Amino acid sequence: MARFMDVHHDMQGITAEQLHQAHQADLAVEGEEGVHFESAWADPESGTVYCLSEGPSAEAVQRVHERTGHKAAEIHPVPLSV
Amino acid sequence: MARFMDVHHDMQGITAEQLHQAHQADLAVEGEEGVHFESAWADPESGTVYCLSEGPSAEAVQRVHERTGHKAAEIHPVPLSV
């Protein structure tokens, strides 16, 4: 298992409710890909959303996001944290 | 107070010890700017580092990073989180 930070760039105007719903959608299917989404942070003005997850690969993280309709623009492994 | 995610793009090869030292340097001066750095995550391969903080403004967050020698490339307010 590894940790990943993914980034979405096209979510201008996202609301708290929409972020919650998107996260819940990911949580509902993540287990089938061996992924867990821990947290997400959104900047509605620029449309940027950051998601922190754990999973077997970046591809598995992306599959969850694709299945729930919000493919990530970038996914970075983040093996280091403080 | 607001929450911010900032991004650094030029930290290829960063080690766990270097990330720890950079974070400790930020913690040592952040109070003078009313900022608190909560967490940071690093991808040594691409050189990307994400820092999550709270503070009065993006400018205050940047001042801390500038004072400790690692100016952020982007700073986004992230008022929404899950």
Backbone of each chain as nested JSON, in Angstrom:
{
  "chains": [
    {"id": "A", "residues": [
      {"number": 1, "name": "MET", "atoms": {"N": [0.846, -1.198, 0.0], "CA": [0.0, 0.0, 0.0], "C": [0.879, 1.245, 0.0]}},
      {"number": 2, "name": "ALA", "atoms": {"N": [0.45, 2.235, -0.703], "CA": [1.178, 3.496, -0.789], "C": [0.182, 4.632, -0.61]}},
      {"number": 3, "name": "ARG", "atoms": {"N": [0.722, 5.815, -0.369], "CA": [-0.133, 6.987, -0.206], "C": [-0.008, 7.873, -1.458]}},
      {"number": 4, "name": "PHE", "atoms": {"N": [-1.132, 8.476, -1.837], "CA": [-1.176, 9.295, -3.047], "C": [-1.895, 10.61, -2.77]}},
      {"number": 5, "name": "MET", "atoms": {"N": [-1.434, 11.675, -3.462], "CA": [-2.171, 12.933, -3.507], "C": [-2.602, 13.124, -4.954]}},
      {"number": 6, "name": "ASP", "atoms": {"N": [-3.911, 13.249, -5.194], "CA": [-4.335, 13.554, -6.565], "C": [-4.962, 14.928, -6.609]}},
      {"number": 7, "name": "VAL", "atoms": {"N": [-4.963, 15.491, -7.822], "CA": [-5.391, 16.87, -8.021], "C": [-6.393, 16.943, -9.162]}},
      {"number": 8, "name": "HIS", "atoms": {"N": [-7.456, 17.681, -8.92], "CA": [-8.469, 17.983, -9.948], "C": [-8.419, 19.491, -10.193]}},
      {"number": 9, "name": "HIS", "atoms": {"N": [-8.557, 19.892, -11.466], "CA": [-8.425, 21.316, -11.796], "C": [-9.714, 21.949, -12.324]}},
      {"number": 10, "name": "ASP", "atoms": {"N": [-10.762, 21.184, -12.461], "CA": [-11.928, 21.659, -13.217], "C": [-13.186, 21.747, -12.354]}},
      {"number": 11, "name": "MET", "atoms": {"N": [-13.038, 22.031, -11.087], "CA": [-14.198, 22.0, -10.195], "C": [-14.568, 23.393, -9.66]}},
      {"number": 12, "name": "GLN", "atoms": {"N": [-14.514, 24.393, -10.539], "CA": [-14.906, 25.749, -10.147], "C": [-16.331, 25.745, -9.589]}},
      {"number": 13, "name": "GLY", "atoms": {"N": [-16.507, 26.428, -8.486], "CA": [-17.837, 26.577, -7.903], "C": [-18.303, 25.404, -7.068]}},
      {"number": 14, "name": "ILE", "atoms": {"N": [-17.438, 24.412, -6.861], "CA": [-17.845, 23.251, -6.059], "C": [-18.313, 23.724, -4.68]}},
      {"number": 15, "name": "THR", "atoms": {"N": [-19.411, 23.12, -4.211], "CA": [-19.96, 23.447, -2.897], "C": [-19.549, 22.391, -1.876]}},
      {"number": 16, "name": "ALA", "atoms": {"N": [-19.754, 22.71, -0.604], "CA": [-19.459, 21.742, 0.459], "C": [-20.263, 20.456, 0.235]}},
      {"number": 17, "name": "GLU", "atoms": {"N": [-21.526, 20.603, -0.171], "CA": [-22.372, 19.443, -0.391], "C": [-21.872, 18.607, -1.569]}},
      {"number": 18, "name": "GLN", "atoms": {"N": [-21.458, 19.257, -2.633], "CA": [-20.933, 18.521, -3.795], "C": [-19.627, 17.804, -3.453]}},
      {"number": 19, "name": "LEU", "atoms": {"N": [-18.761, 18.45, -2.661], "CA": [-17.521, 17.784, -2.242], "C": [-17.851, 16.566, -1.383]}},
      {"number": 20, "name": "HIS", "atoms": {"N": [-18.802, 16.729, -0.485], "CA": [-19.224, 15.62, 0.371], "C": [-19.782, 14.466, -0.474]}},
      {"number": 21, "name": "GLN", "atoms": {"N": [-20.632, 14.803, -1.442], "CA": [-21.234, 13.761, -2.284], "C": [-20.175, 13.045, -3.122]}},
      {"number": 22, "name": "ALA", "atoms": {"N": [-19.227, 13.803, -3.665], "CA": [-18.162, 13.181, -4.473], "C": [-17.327, 12.237, -3.612]}},
      {"number": 23, "name": "HIS", "atoms": {"N": [-17.018, 12.694, -2.384], "CA": [-16.224, 11.855, -1.472], "C": [-17.005, 10.591, -1.095]}},
      {"number": 24, "name": "GLN", "atoms": {"N": [-18.291, 10.746, -0.821], "CA": [-19.115, 9.58, -0.469], "C": [-19.184, 8.587, -1.629]}},
      {"number": 25, "name": "ALA", "atoms": {"N": [-19.261, 9.106, -2.859], "CA": [-19.292, 8.232, -4.04], "C": [-17.998, 7.435, -4.142]}},
      {"number": 26, "name": "ASP", "atoms": {"N": [-16.865, 8.107, -3.875], "CA": [-15.579, 7.405, -3.888], "C": [-15.533, 6.334, -2.793]}},
      {"number": 27, "name": "LEU", "atoms": {"N": [-15.996, 6.705, -1.603], "CA": [-15.969, 5.749, -0.486], "C": [-16.819, 4.517, -0.789]}},
      {"number": 28, "name": "ALA", "atoms": {"N": [-17.886, 4.716, -1.564], "CA": [-18.808, 3.602, -1.829], "C": [-18.197, 2.53, -2.725]}},
      {"number": 29, "name": "VAL", "atoms": {"N": [-17.229, 2.893, -3.562], "CA": [-16.656, 1.904, -4.48], "C": [-15.173, 1.633, -4.237]}},
      {"number": 30, "name": "GLU", "atoms": {"N": [-14.527, 2.415, -3.392], "CA": [-13.073, 2.324, -3.242], "C": [-12.599, 0.935, -2.831]}},
      {"number": 31, "name": "GLY", "atoms": {"N": [-13.402, 0.245, -2.019], "CA": [-12.99, -1.064, -1.509], "C": [-12.754, -2.074, -2.618]}},
      {"number": 32, "name": "GLU", "atoms": {"N": [-13.505, -1.932, -3.702], "CA": [-13.351, -2.873, -4.819], "C": [-12.012, -2.708, -5.516]}},
      {"number": 33, "name": "GLU", "atoms": {"N": [-11.348, -1.553, -5.301], "CA": [-10.027, -1.295, -5.906], "C": [-8.925, -1.338, -4.852]}},
      {"number": 34, "name": "GLY", "atoms": {"N": [-9.27, -1.639, -3.604], "CA": [-8.273, -1.691, -2.537], "C": [-7.763, -0.327, -2.126]}},
      {"number": 35, "name": "VAL", "atoms": {"N": [-8.568, 0.716, -2.393], "CA": [-8.169, 2.104, -2.137], "C": [-8.962, 2.641, -0.95]}},
      {"number": 36, "name": "HIS", "atoms": {"N": [-8.357, 3.586, -0.219], "CA": [-9.137, 4.349, 0.762], "C": [-8.828, 5.833, 0.627]}},
      {"number": 37, "name": "PHE", "atoms": {"N": [-9.88, 6.63, 0.407], "CA": [-9.721, 8.082, 0.359], "C": [-9.838, 8.635, 1.768]}},
      {"number": 38, "name": "GLU", "atoms": {"N": [-8.748, 9.271, 2.234], "CA": [-8.687, 9.739, 3.619], "C": [-9.315, 11.125, 3.778]}},
      {"number": 39, "name": "SER", "atoms": {"N": [-8.911, 12.051, 2.921], "CA": [-9.351, 13.444, 3.052], "C": [-9.358, 14.098, 1.682]}},
      {"number": 40, "name": "ALA", "atoms": {"N": [-10.096, 15.199, 1.588], "CA": [-10.069, 16.016, 0.367], "C": [-10.236, 17.473, 0.77]}},
      {"number": 41, "name": "TRP", "atoms": {"N": [-9.591, 18.357, -0.002], "CA": [-9.638, 19.81, 0.26], "C": [-9.95, 20.503, -1.055]}},
      {"number": 42, "name": "ALA", "atoms": {"N": [-10.851, 21.483, -1.011], "CA": [-11.282, 22.133, -2.252], "C": [-11.149, 23.647, -2.201]}},
      {"number": 43, "name": "ASP", "atoms": {"N": [-10.7, 24.203, -3.333], "CA": [-10.669, 25.642, -3.586], "C": [-11.706, 25.919, -4.673]}},
      {"number": 44, "name": "PRO", "atoms": {"N": [-12.928, 26.325, -4.3], "CA": [-13.981, 26.525, -5.3], "C": [-13.629, 27.612, -6.312]}},
      {"number": 45, "name": "GLU", "atoms": {"N": [-12.843, 28.6, -5.915], "CA": [-12.568, 29.717, -6.813], "C": [-11.715, 29.276, -8.007]}},
      {"number": 46, "name": "SER", "atoms": {"N": [-10.631, 28.562, -7.748], "CA": [-9.784, 28.093, -8.859], "C": [-10.263, 26.745, -9.396]}},
      {"number": 47, "name": "GLY", "atoms": {"N": [-11.158, 26.079, -8.665], "CA": [-11.652, 24.771, -9.092], "C": [-10.691, 23.636, -8.808]}},
      {"number": 48, "name": "THR", "atoms": {"N": [-9.785, 23.85, -7.852], "CA": [-8.789, 22.837, -7.521], "C": [-9.254, 21.986, -6.341]}},
      {"number": 49, "name": "VAL", "atoms": {"N": [-9.153, 20.668, -6.49], "CA": [-9.463, 19.752, -5.392], "C": [-8.277, 18.805, -5.217]}},
      {"number": 50, "name": "TYR", "atoms": {"N": [-7.833, 18.637, -3.974], "CA": [-6.756, 17.721, -3.608], "C": [-7.364, 16.563, -2.82]}},
      {"number": 51, "name": "CYS", "atoms": {"N": [-7.021, 15.335, -3.211], "CA": [-7.503, 14.149, -2.487], "C": [-6.305, 13.34, -1.998]}},
      {"number": 52, "name": "LEU", "atoms": {"N": [-6.323, 12.982, -0.733], "CA": [-5.282, 12.137, -0.136], "C": [-5.849, 10.734, 0.021]}},
      {"number": 53, "name": "SER", "atoms": {"N": [-5.108, 9.751, -0.47], "CA": [-5.612, 8.376, -0.424], "C": [-4.495, 7.391, -0.132]}},
      {"number": 54, "name": "GLU", "atoms": {"N": [-4.907, 6.168, 0.194], "CA": [-3.989, 5.04, 0.267], "C": [-4.492, 3.966, -0.691]}},
      {"number": 55, "name": "GLY", "atoms": {"N": [-3.573, 3.285, -1.341], "CA": [-3.998, 2.244, -2.257], "C": [-2.809, 1.527, -2.842]}},
      {"number": 56, "name": "PRO", "atoms": {"N": [-3.089, 0.526, -3.693], "CA": [-2.009, -0.288, -4.252], "C": [-1.258, 0.398, -5.38]}},
      {"number": 57, "name": "SER", "atoms": {"N": [-1.88, 1.374, -6.051], "CA": [-1.235, 2.035, -7.199], "C": [-2.003, 3.3, -7.564]}},
      {"number": 58, "name": "ALA", "atoms": {"N": [-1.327, 4.184, -8.308], "CA": [-2.006, 5.382, -8.824], "C": [-3.144, 4.981, -9.764]}},
      {"number": 59, "name": "GLU", "atoms": {"N": [-2.935, 3.9, -10.517], "CA": [-3.975, 3.459, -11.448], "C": [-5.242, 3.046, -10.705]}},
      {"number": 60, "name": "ALA", "atoms": {"N": [-5.087, 2.395, -9.555], "CA": [-6.256, 1.998, -8.77], "C": [-6.989, 3.225, -8.239]}},
      {"number": 61, "name": "VAL", "atoms": {"N": [-6.23, 4.228, -7.789], "CA": [-6.845, 5.483, -7.327], "C": [-7.63, 6.116, -8.477]}},
      {"number": 62, "name": "GLN", "atoms": {"N": [-7.016, 6.145, -9.656], "CA": [-7.696, 6.757, -10.801], "C": [-8.956, 5.972, -11.187]}},
      {"number": 63, "name": "ARG", "atoms": {"N": [-8.893, 4.651, -11.096], "CA": [-10.084, 3.869, -11.453], "C": [-11.268, 4.24, -10.568]}},
      {"number": 64, "name": "VAL", "atoms": {"N": [-11.029, 4.453, -9.278], "CA": [-12.134, 4.861, -8.397], "C": [-12.698, 6.193, -8.868]}},
      {"number": 65, "name": "HIS", "atoms": {"N": [-11.805, 7.163, -9.115], "CA": [-12.273, 8.491, -9.54], "C": [-13.01, 8.423, -10.883]}},
      {"number": 66, "name": "GLU", "atoms": {"N": [-12.535, 7.567, -11.791], "CA": [-13.203, 7.44, -13.094], "C": [-14.592, 6.83, -12.928]}},
      {"number": 67, "name": "ARG", "atoms": {"N": [-14.687, 5.829, -12.069], "CA": [-15.992, 5.177, -11.872], "C": [-17.007, 6.122, -11.261]}},
      {"number": 68, "name": "THR", "atoms": {"N": [-16.542, 7.114, -10.515], "CA": [-17.477, 8.044, -9.868], "C": [-17.568, 9.368, -10.63]}},
      {"number": 69, "name": "GLY", "atoms": {"N": [-16.963, 9.42, -11.828], "CA": [-17.217, 10.547, -12.719], "C": [-16.322, 11.753, -12.546]}},
      {"number": 70, "name": "HIS", "atoms": {"N": [-15.219, 11.611, -11.803], "CA": [-14.335, 12.772, -11.658], "C": [-12.868, 12.319, -11.709]}},
      {"number": 71, "name": "LYS", "atoms": {"N": [-12.427, 12.088, -12.954], "CA": [-11.037, 11.657, -13.19], "C": [-10.061, 12.731, -12.699]}},
      {"number": 72, "name": "ALA", "atoms": {"N": [-8.994, 12.313, -12.055], "CA": [-7.983, 13.255, -11.568], "C": [-7.061, 13.693, -12.698]}},
      {"number": 73, "name": "ALA", "atoms": {"N": [-6.588, 14.939, -12.636], "CA": [-5.65, 15.468, -13.625], "C": [-4.238, 14.982, -13.336]}},
      {"number": 74, "name": "GLU", "atoms": {"N": [-3.906, 14.827, -12.071], "CA": [-2.578, 14.391, -11.654], "C": [-2.734, 13.468, -10.446]}},
      {"number": 75, "name": "ILE", "atoms": {"N": [-1.896, 12.459, -10.371], "CA": [-1.829, 11.622, -9.16], "C": [-0.361, 11.421, -8.83]}},
      {"number": 76, "name": "HIS", "atoms": {"N": [0.041, 11.865, -7.652], "CA": [1.429, 11.722, -7.22], "C": [1.528, 10.775, -6.034]}},
      {"number": 77, "name": "PRO", "atoms": {"N": [2.426, 9.801, -6.095], "CA": [2.735, 9.049, -4.881], "C": [3.406, 10.009, -3.901]}},
      {"number": 78, "name": "VAL", "atoms": {"N": [3.024, 9.952, -2.637], "CA": [3.649, 10.812, -1.612], "C": [4.131, 9.921, -0.472]}},
      {"number": 79, "name": "PRO", "atoms": {"N": [5.276, 9.249, -0.699], "CA": [5.777, 8.314, 0.312], "C": [6.254, 9.004, 1.584]}},
      {"number": 80, "name": "LEU", "atoms": {"N": [6.543, 10.303, 1.505], "CA": [7.038, 11.033, 2.675], "C": [5.964, 11.963, 3.205]}},
      {"number": 81, "name": "SER", "atoms": {"N": [5.857, 12.038, 4.531], "CA": [4.933, 13.009, 5.124], "C": [5.408, 13.402, 6.511]}},
      {"number": 82, "name": "VAL", "atoms": {"N": [4.987, 14.58, 6.916], "CA": [5.249, 15.058, 8.278], "C": [3.963, 15.645, 8.804]}}
    ]},
    {"id": "B", "residues": [
      {"number": 1, "name": "MET", "atoms": {"N": [-9.116, 33.259, 10.28], "CA": [-8.189, 32.191, 9.888], "C": [-8.791, 31.377, 8.745]}},
      {"number": 2, "name": "ALA", "atoms": {"N": [-7.937, 30.988, 7.854], "CA": [-8.362, 30.178, 6.708], "C": [-7.37, 29.042, 6.529]}},
      {"number": 3, "name": "ARG", "atoms": {"N": [-7.786, 28.064, 5.75], "CA": [-6.898, 26.932, 5.493], "C": [-6.339, 27.05, 4.064]}},
      {"number": 4, "name": "PHE", "atoms": {"N": [-5.102, 26.628, 3.9], "CA": [-4.422, 26.741, 2.604], "C": [-3.696, 25.434, 2.271]}},
      {"number": 5, "name": "MET", "atoms": {"N": [-3.655, 25.133, 0.959], "CA": [-2.778, 24.076, 0.461], "C": [-1.773, 24.745, -0.456]}},
      {"number": 6, "name": "ASP", "atoms": {"N": [-0.489, 24.587, -0.151], "CA": [0.505, 25.14, -1.066], "C": [1.313, 24.01, -1.689]}},
      {"number": 7, "name": "VAL", "atoms": {"N": [1.9, 24.33, -2.832], "CA": [2.568, 23.322, -3.643], "C": [3.953, 23.822, -4.04]}},
      {"number": 8, "name": "HIS", "atoms": {"N": [4.93, 22.933, -3.903], "CA": [6.306, 23.177, -4.348], "C": [6.609, 22.166, -5.462]}},
      {"number": 9, "name": "HIS", "atoms": {"N": [7.322, 22.628, -6.494], "CA": [7.547, 21.754, -7.653], "C": [9.015, 21.401, -7.869]}},
      {"number": 10, "name": "ASP", "atoms": {"N": [9.903, 21.891, -7.035], "CA": [11.336, 21.814, -7.35], "C": [12.124, 21.038, -6.304]}},
      {"number": 11, "name": "MET", "atoms": {"N": [11.486, 20.039, -5.706], "CA": [12.153, 19.348, -4.602], "C": [12.489, 17.891, -4.942]}},
      {"number": 12, "name": "GLN", "atoms": {"N": [12.947, 17.683, -6.187], "CA": [13.339, 16.328, -6.595], "C": [14.39, 15.767, -5.625]}},
      {"number": 13, "name": "GLY", "atoms": {"N": [14.194, 14.533, -5.234], "CA": [15.168, 13.854, -4.394], "C": [15.071, 14.176, -2.916]}},
      {"number": 14, "name": "ILE", "atoms": {"N": [14.054, 14.942, -2.529], "CA": [13.907, 15.273, -1.104], "C": [13.827, 13.982, -0.28]}},
      {"number": 15, "name": "THR", "atoms": {"N": [14.515, 14.001, 0.866], "CA": [14.52, 12.843, 1.76], "C": [13.567, 13.093, 2.93]}},
      {"number": 16, "name": "ALA", "atoms": {"N": [13.268, 12.033, 3.665], "CA": [12.41, 12.162, 4.845], "C": [13.029, 13.152, 5.829]}},
      {"number": 17, "name": "GLU", "atoms": {"N": [14.344, 13.085, 6.003], "CA": [15.014, 13.993, 6.927], "C": [14.931, 15.443, 6.449]}},
      {"number": 18, "name": "GLN", "atoms": {"N": [15.099, 15.661, 5.156], "CA": [15.002, 17.031, 4.61], "C": [13.583, 17.579, 4.743]}},
      {"number": 19, "name": "LEU", "atoms": {"N": [12.577, 16.731, 4.518], "CA": [11.194, 17.178, 4.68], "C": [10.935, 17.544, 6.138]}},
      {"number": 20, "name": "HIS", "atoms": {"N": [11.436, 16.704, 7.032], "CA": [11.284, 16.964, 8.469], "C": [11.959, 18.284, 8.844]}},
      {"number": 21, "name": "GLN", "atoms": {"N": [13.169, 18.495, 8.348], "CA": [13.901, 19.728, 8.691], "C": [13.198, 20.961, 8.135]}},
      {"number": 22, "name": "ALA", "atoms": {"N": [12.683, 20.87, 6.905], "CA": [11.974, 22.01, 6.31], "C": [10.719, 22.332, 7.12]}},
      {"number": 23, "name": "HIS", "atoms": {"N": [10.014, 21.274, 7.529], "CA": [8.798, 21.475, 8.322], "C": [9.133, 22.092, 9.675]}},
      {"number": 24, "name": "GLN", "atoms": {"N": [10.201, 21.607, 10.297], "CA": [10.612, 22.159, 11.593], "C": [11.017, 23.63, 11.459]}},
      {"number": 25, "name": "ALA", "atoms": {"N": [11.667, 23.976, 10.345], "CA": [12.05, 25.374, 10.116], "C": [10.801, 26.245, 10.006]}},
      {"number": 26, "name": "ASP", "atoms": {"N": [9.786, 25.752, 9.29], "CA": [8.528, 26.497, 9.193], "C": [7.885, 26.648, 10.57]}},
      {"number": 27, "name": "LEU", "atoms": {"N": [7.851, 25.563, 11.33], "CA": [7.219, 25.609, 12.658], "C": [7.92, 26.616, 13.572]}},
      {"number": 28, "name": "ALA", "atoms": {"N": [9.224, 26.773, 13.373], "CA": [9.998, 27.648, 14.263], "C": [9.657, 29.119, 14.079]}},
      {"number": 29, "name": "VAL", "atoms": {"N": [9.188, 29.497, 12.888], "CA": [8.908, 30.93, 12.649], "C": [7.443, 31.215, 12.36]}},
      {"number": 30, "name": "GLU", "atoms": {"N": [6.625, 30.183, 12.165], "CA": [5.247, 30.387, 11.713], "C": [4.437, 31.284, 12.65]}},
      {"number": 31, "name": "GLY", "atoms": {"N": [4.721, 31.188, 13.96], "CA": [3.935, 31.943, 14.927], "C": [4.025, 33.445, 14.722]}},
      {"number": 32, "name": "GLU", "atoms": {"N": [5.163, 33.89, 14.223], "CA": [5.346, 35.335, 13.991], "C": [4.459, 35.848, 12.865]}},
      {"number": 33, "name": "GLU", "atoms": {"N": [3.964, 34.924, 12.032], "CA": [3.069, 35.298, 10.934], "C": [1.631, 34.851, 11.198]}},
      {"number": 34, "name": "GLY", "atoms": {"N": [1.379, 34.259, 12.362], "CA": [0.033, 33.781, 12.679], "C": [-0.395, 32.564, 11.882]}},
      {"number": 35, "name": "VAL", "atoms": {"N": [0.609, 31.815, 11.414], "CA": [0.37, 30.644, 10.553], "C": [0.659, 29.375, 11.335]}},
      {"number": 36, "name": "HIS", "atoms": {"N": [-0.025, 28.275, 10.995], "CA": [0.381, 26.963, 11.508], "C": [0.379, 25.948, 10.375]}},
      {"number": 37, "name": "PHE", "atoms": {"N": [1.52, 25.313, 10.165], "CA": [1.63, 24.245, 9.173], "C": [1.238, 22.928, 9.818]}},
      {"number": 38, "name": "GLU", "atoms": {"N": [0.163, 22.322, 9.283], "CA": [-0.4, 21.112, 9.887], "C": [0.298, 19.846, 9.401]}},
      {"number": 39, "name": "SER", "atoms": {"N": [0.451, 19.736, 8.09], "CA": [1.002, 18.515, 7.494], "C": [1.675, 18.85, 6.184]}},
      {"number": 40, "name": "ALA", "atoms": {"N": [2.539, 17.958, 5.741], "CA": [3.14, 18.087, 4.413], "C": [3.36, 16.686, 3.86]}},
      {"number": 41, "name": "TRP", "atoms": {"N": [3.262, 16.578, 2.53], "CA": [3.41, 15.294, 1.837], "C": [4.342, 15.504, 0.658]}},
      {"number": 42, "name": "ALA", "atoms": {"N": [5.278, 14.595, 0.443], "CA": [6.274, 14.794, -0.613], "C": [6.376, 13.61, -1.564]}},
      {"number": 43, "name": "ASP", "atoms": {"N": [6.526, 13.953, -2.838], "CA": [6.821, 13.007, -3.915], "C": [8.238, 13.294, -4.389]}},
      {"number": 44, "name": "PRO", "atoms": {"N": [9.243, 12.581, -3.872], "CA": [10.631, 12.887, -4.235], "C": [10.908, 12.726, -5.72]}},
      {"number": 45, "name": "GLU", "atoms": {"N": [10.188, 11.827, -6.39], "CA": [10.482, 11.563, -7.803], "C": [10.161, 12.773, -8.68]}},
      {"number": 46, "name": "SER", "atoms": {"N": [8.959, 13.342, -8.503], "CA": [8.589, 14.517, -9.307], "C": [9.035, 15.817, -8.646]}},
      {"number": 47, "name": "GLY", "atoms": {"N": [9.438, 15.736, -7.369], "CA": [9.846, 16.935, -6.64], "C": [8.693, 17.777, -6.144]}},
      {"number": 48, "name": "THR", "atoms": {"N": [7.525, 17.164, -6.019], "CA": [6.332, 17.897, -5.586], "C": [6.129, 17.749, -4.081]}},
      {"number": 49, "name": "VAL", "atoms": {"N": [5.897, 18.875, -3.406], "CA": [5.574, 18.853, -1.979], "C": [4.299, 19.656, -1.766]}},
      {"number": 50, "name": "TYR", "atoms": {"N": [3.364, 19.082, -1.027], "CA": [2.111, 19.731, -0.662], "C": [2.154, 20.038, 0.828]}},
      {"number": 51, "name": "CYS", "atoms": {"N": [1.79, 21.283, 1.19], "CA": [1.747, 21.671, 2.603], "C": [0.352, 22.182, 2.934]}},
      {"number": 52, "name": "LEU", "atoms": {"N": [-0.212, 21.671, 4.018], "CA": [-1.513, 22.11, 4.504], "C": [-1.287, 23.016, 5.714]}},
      {"number": 53, "name": "SER", "atoms": {"N": [-1.9, 24.194, 5.671], "CA": [-1.685, 25.143, 6.762], "C": [-2.963, 25.892, 7.1]}},
      {"number": 54, "name": "GLU", "atoms": {"N": [-2.916, 26.566, 8.239], "CA": [-3.935, 27.532, 8.598], "C": [-3.249, 28.868, 8.833]}},
      {"number": 55, "name": "GLY", "atoms": {"N": [-3.929, 29.947, 8.448], "CA": [-3.326, 31.249, 8.657], "C": [-4.253, 32.36, 8.225]}},
      {"number": 56, "name": "PRO", "atoms": {"N": [-3.794, 33.605, 8.396], "CA": [-4.647, 34.746, 8.075], "C": [-4.745, 35.024, 6.58]}},
      {"number": 57, "name": "SER", "atoms": {"N": [-3.762, 34.596, 5.791], "CA": [-3.766, 34.893, 4.353], "C": [-2.725, 34.03, 3.643]}},
      {"number": 58, "name": "ALA", "atoms": {"N": [-2.882, 33.915, 2.323], "CA": [-1.884, 33.201, 1.52], "C": [-0.535, 33.916, 1.604]}},
      {"number": 59, "name": "GLU", "atoms": {"N": [-0.578, 35.236, 1.693], "CA": [0.665, 36.0, 1.767], "C": [1.436, 35.658, 3.05]}},
      {"number": 60, "name": "ALA", "atoms": {"N": [0.715, 35.472, 4.149], "CA": [1.379, 35.116, 5.407], "C": [2.013, 33.729, 5.31]}},
      {"number": 61, "name": "VAL", "atoms": {"N": [1.3, 32.798, 4.674], "CA": [1.854, 31.455, 4.469], "C": [3.132, 31.554, 3.634]}},
      {"number": 62, "name": "GLN", "atoms": {"N": [3.064, 32.35, 2.576], "CA": [4.243, 32.483, 1.717], "C": [5.402, 33.133, 2.458]}},
      {"number": 63, "name": "ARG", "atoms": {"N": [5.118, 34.106, 3.308], "CA": [6.209, 34.75, 4.05], "C": [6.972, 33.738, 4.902]}},
      {"number": 64, "name": "VAL", "atoms": {"N": [6.248, 32.803, 5.522], "CA": [6.93, 31.772, 6.317], "C": [7.846, 30.947, 5.41]}},
      {"number": 65, "name": "HIS", "atoms": {"N": [7.3, 30.485, 4.283], "CA": [8.107, 29.655, 3.374], "C": [9.306, 30.435, 2.829]}},
      {"number": 66, "name": "GLU", "atoms": {"N": [9.119, 31.719, 2.548], "CA": [10.24, 32.525, 2.038], "C": [11.324, 32.672, 3.102]}},
      {"number": 67, "name": "ARG", "atoms": {"N": [10.904, 32.887, 4.339], "CA": [11.871, 33.079, 5.414], "C": [12.695, 31.822, 5.664]}},
      {"number": 68, "name": "THR", "atoms": {"N": [12.118, 30.664, 5.353], "CA": [12.827, 29.405, 5.598], "C": [13.437, 28.847, 4.311]}},
      {"number": 69, "name": "GLY", "atoms": {"N": [13.388, 29.653, 3.228], "CA": [14.152, 29.306, 2.036], "C": [13.469, 28.4, 1.036]}},
      {"number": 70, "name": "HIS", "atoms": {"N": [12.16, 28.189, 1.175], "CA": [11.486, 27.349, 0.175], "C": [10.135, 27.959, -0.192]}},
      {"number": 71, "name": "LYS", "atoms": {"N": [10.191, 28.975, -1.06], "CA": [8.99, 29.66, -1.533], "C": [8.082, 28.688, -2.277]}},
      {"number": 72, "name": "ALA", "atoms": {"N": [6.786, 28.781, -2.024], "CA": [5.823, 27.907, -2.701], "C": [5.538, 28.412, -4.116]}},
      {"number": 73, "name": "ALA", "atoms": {"N": [5.287, 27.46, -5.029], "CA": [4.932, 27.825, -6.409], "C": [3.469, 28.233, -6.506]}},
      {"number": 74, "name": "GLU", "atoms": {"N": [2.619, 27.618, -5.701], "CA": [1.18, 27.909, -5.694], "C": [0.69, 27.854, -4.259]}},
      {"number": 75, "name": "ILE", "atoms": {"N": [-0.258, 28.714, -3.933], "CA": [-0.944, 28.625, -2.64], "C": [-2.436, 28.8, -2.91]}},
      {"number": 76, "name": "HIS", "atoms": {"N": [-3.214, 27.789, -2.556], "CA": [-4.665, 27.851, -2.766], "C": [-5.388, 27.875, -1.425]}},
      {"number": 77, "name": "PRO", "atoms": {"N": [-6.318, 28.792, -1.242], "CA": [-7.212, 28.67, -0.093], "C": [-8.07, 27.423, -0.304]}},
      {"number": 78, "name": "VAL", "atoms": {"N": [-8.253, 26.627, 0.737], "CA": [-9.108, 25.427, 0.628], "C": [-10.159, 25.494, 1.742]}},
      {"number": 79, "name": "PRO", "atoms": {"N": [-11.195, 26.325, 1.515], "CA": [-12.206, 26.496, 2.562], "C": [-13.057, 25.26, 2.791]}},
      {"number": 80, "name": "LEU", "atoms": {"N": [-13.08, 24.335, 1.808], "CA": [-13.902, 23.132, 1.945], "C": [-13.02, 21.919, 2.169]}},
      {"number": 81, "name": "SER", "atoms": {"N": [-13.467, 21.021, 3.055], "CA": [-12.733, 19.765, 3.23], "C": [-13.672, 18.677, 3.707]}},
      {"number": 82, "name": "VAL", "atoms": {"N": [-13.278, 17.452, 3.429], "CA": [-14.01, 16.271, 3.93], "C": [-12.981, 15.276, 4.428]}}
    ]}
  ]
}
